[in-house]
Amino acid sequence: MVSPPISCLYACLLLNPDLAKISQLLVIQTCLQEFIGPSPTVLLEPFSNWQDLVTYDHVFVTKPRTAEEIQRTVSAASTCGLQVRAVGSAHTADQVFGGRGRVHINMSELALGGGKRVIMQPEIAGKRVASVKVTAGVTQAELNNELAKYGFVFHPGPLIGEATIGGAVATSAHNGFYHEPSIGGYMTRVKLVDGRGNIREFNQNSDANMMKALRCHLGLLGILFEIELEVIQQVAVNFQQVFTPLRNLFSPTFLRDLILENEFVDMFYAPYNSLTEKETKEVTLTGRVPKSWDSGNDLVLIRIINQTSAKRNFEDERPPSVPQITYNKAAFEAQLSYPVSVVKNLTDVLFLNILGIPAVDSMEYVMVDPNFTNGAAAMQVRYTVFQ
Ligand SMILES: Cc1cc2nc3c(=O)[nH]c(=O)nc-3n(C[C@H](O)[C@H](O)[C@H](O)COP(=O)(O)OP(=O)(O)OC[C@H]3O[C@@H](n4cnc5c(N)ncnc54)[C@H](O)[C@@H]3O)c2cc1C
């Protein structure tokens, strides 16, 4: 890193990123660039996550292409006393991106050695499973497209192909496979840049505790740049998409059996889809949903994946047409056109098209256990039981 000019050290010392004026942020931008050297470039940009629930008018952004460029960014931010966060595809709905005037390391341009973003690991004699080395900024869809060429698939991540592996590991994202761990459970080796700008490497054999922590770190344990993951052989599966009344889901045994008896289950609900024509007219006239509407009659889409040898029969109660007033009508219409049952490669049924998913309007939390005492105690019990 370049020796910091004294004027920049003062500017950083006096900076309050939450309150700084744009003129001050522009000075800090110049200073960060001085600290970093010619690359990567420091940008000053607005930030918003996918849902627009987290927005900052200004953050400093770098787009490193190598681990060394990440190190330079982290060291520069540290010299200036600024918090640094990696940003994947910003699909997390919560405040996990540092804040206004902080440094964002955008992972989209990062590559492994030789410019590649995904490298199949050679099969080594005696090795139980196949694995792949990826840059943390690779998206799940990108990874699976690449793996499909070699006859492999990475299945445990979230339902959207846009999430990056680094981002999904950080939030412990998972798919609807009941018997699978979250995505980090498949991580066997990690390289990251720590808060001092040093490169650290951890692997499953010698750093088991650290690897556990890295399975849900919310971006607080460094900037992951290289991740090794176990992958599985491509497999043909039965993919079933059936509709059932919401009422059925009120029964705990229905849900329990559905989840335990199938390898993968998830559900989508477009509310108000059972409104009658008369009720629909009333909504149009009054703007209110009439009391006669019964949410239990609304239909829920259940998506189920099983091995081809375990195809199960489900009653499909899809209606012939969509009522006029349906929350997210376009998505419900699209769902009605899905085939009830198809055999496909696992890769081809893993992700949903994000365009069909409505953005979140608002979020509300009820913290029943605000200091996590009961939750921690419960986990302690589980931990003891499984020791
Ligand atoms: C429509 C939709 C559907 C979803 N479906 C599911 C689902 O089925 N299952 C599920 O579990 N989740 C689901 N999610 C949530 C999503 O999987 C997570 O929010 C995931 O973290 C998004 O990945 P990202 O690349 O956008 O990460 P970001 O949102 O960019 O980042 C998330 C966190 O990870 C940190 N981070 C990112 N990259 C790195 C890195 N390289 N090193 C260190 N820290 C890093 C960031 O600082 C941040 O704190 C869904 C989200 C949306 C919008």
The ligand as a MOL file (V3000), in Angstrom:
LIG
                    3D

  0  0  0     0  0            999 V3000
M  V30 BEGIN CTAB
M  V30 COUNTS 53 58 0 0 0
M  V30 BEGIN ATOM
M  V30 1 C -36.2820 -13.7860 -4.3750 0
M  V30 2 C -35.3740 -14.3570 -3.3270 0
M  V30 3 C -35.4490 -15.7100 -3.0330 0
M  V30 4 C -34.6230 -16.2470 -2.0460 0
M  V30 5 N -34.7110 -17.5800 -1.7790 0
M  V30 6 C -33.9710 -18.1090 -0.7860 0
M  V30 7 C -34.0350 -19.5000 -0.4670 0
M  V30 8 O -34.7350 -20.2580 -1.1040 0
M  V30 9 N -33.3010 -19.9620 0.5700 0
M  V30 10 C -32.4810 -19.1390 1.2890 0
M  V30 11 O -31.8420 -19.6060 2.2240 0
M  V30 12 N -32.3580 -17.8240 0.9780 0
M  V30 13 C -33.0880 -17.3010 -0.0230 0
M  V30 14 N -32.9590 -15.9680 -0.3300 0
M  V30 15 C -31.9700 -15.1650 0.3950 0
M  V30 16 C -30.6120 -15.2200 -0.3390 0
M  V30 17 O -30.2500 -16.5340 -0.6180 0
M  V30 18 C -29.5270 -14.6580 0.5750 0
M  V30 19 O -29.8680 -13.3450 0.9190 0
M  V30 20 C -28.1370 -14.6850 -0.0770 0
M  V30 21 O -27.2090 -14.2910 0.8980 0
M  V30 22 C -28.0510 -13.7600 -1.2760 0
M  V30 23 O -26.7670 -13.8560 -1.8680 0
M  V30 24 P -26.0660 -12.5540 -2.4340 0
M  V30 25 O -24.9630 -12.9670 -3.3300 0
M  V30 26 O -27.0740 -11.6290 -2.9960 0
M  V30 27 O -25.4390 -11.9510 -1.0870 0
M  V30 28 P -25.5020 -10.4350 -0.6040 0
M  V30 29 O -26.9140 -10.1110 -0.2820 0
M  V30 30 O -24.8060 -9.5570 -1.5560 0
M  V30 31 O -24.6530 -10.5160 0.7370 0
M  V30 32 C -25.1480 -11.1660 1.8760 0
M  V30 33 C -24.1330 -11.0580 3.0190 0
M  V30 34 O -22.9900 -11.8020 2.6710 0
M  V30 35 C -21.8210 -11.0140 2.7330 0
M  V30 36 N -20.9580 -11.4690 1.6490 0
M  V30 37 C -21.2650 -11.5690 0.3340 0
M  V30 38 N -20.2320 -12.0730 -0.3480 0
M  V30 39 C -19.2450 -12.2830 0.5490 0
M  V30 40 C -17.8990 -12.7340 0.4550 0
M  V30 41 N -17.3700 -13.1000 -0.7080 0
M  V30 42 N -17.1480 -12.7750 1.5780 0
M  V30 43 C -17.6690 -12.3900 2.7750 0
M  V30 44 N -18.9280 -11.9560 2.9270 0
M  V30 45 C -19.7050 -11.8980 1.8270 0
M  V30 46 C -22.3060 -9.5800 2.5650 0
M  V30 47 O -21.4240 -8.6570 3.1910 0
M  V30 48 C -23.6400 -9.6350 3.2820 0
M  V30 49 O -23.4380 -9.4670 4.6580 0
M  V30 50 C -33.7290 -15.4070 -1.3340 0
M  V30 51 C -33.6400 -14.0430 -1.6480 0
M  V30 52 C -34.4560 -13.5220 -2.6520 0
M  V30 53 C -34.3540 -12.0710 -2.9930 0
M  V30 END ATOM
M  V30 BEGIN BOND
M  V30 1 1 1 2
M  V30 2 1 2 3
M  V30 3 2 2 52
M  V30 4 2 3 4
M  V30 5 1 4 5
M  V30 6 1 4 50
M  V30 7 2 5 6
M  V30 8 1 6 7
M  V30 9 1 6 13
M  V30 10 2 7 8
M  V30 11 1 7 9
M  V30 12 1 9 10
M  V30 13 2 10 11
M  V30 14 1 10 12
M  V30 15 2 12 13
M  V30 16 1 13 14
M  V30 17 1 14 15
M  V30 18 1 14 50
M  V30 19 1 15 16
M  V30 20 1 16 17
M  V30 21 1 16 18
M  V30 22 1 18 19
M  V30 23 1 18 20
M  V30 24 1 20 21
M  V30 25 1 20 22
M  V30 26 1 22 23
M  V30 27 1 23 24
M  V30 28 2 24 25
M  V30 29 1 24 26
M  V30 30 1 24 27
M  V30 31 1 27 28
M  V30 32 2 28 29
M  V30 33 1 28 30
M  V30 34 1 28 31
M  V30 35 1 31 32
M  V30 36 1 32 33
M  V30 37 1 33 34
M  V30 38 1 33 48
M  V30 39 1 34 35
M  V30 40 1 35 36
M  V30 41 1 35 46
M  V30 42 1 36 37
M  V30 43 1 36 45
M  V30 44 2 37 38
M  V30 45 1 38 39
M  V30 46 1 39 40
M  V30 47 2 39 45
M  V30 48 1 40 41
M  V30 49 2 40 42
M  V30 50 1 42 43
M  V30 51 2 43 44
M  V30 52 1 44 45
M  V30 53 1 46 47
M  V30 54 1 46 48
M  V30 55 1 48 49
M  V30 56 2 50 51
M  V30 57 1 51 52
M  V30 58 1 52 53
M  V30 END BOND
M  V30 END CTAB
M  END
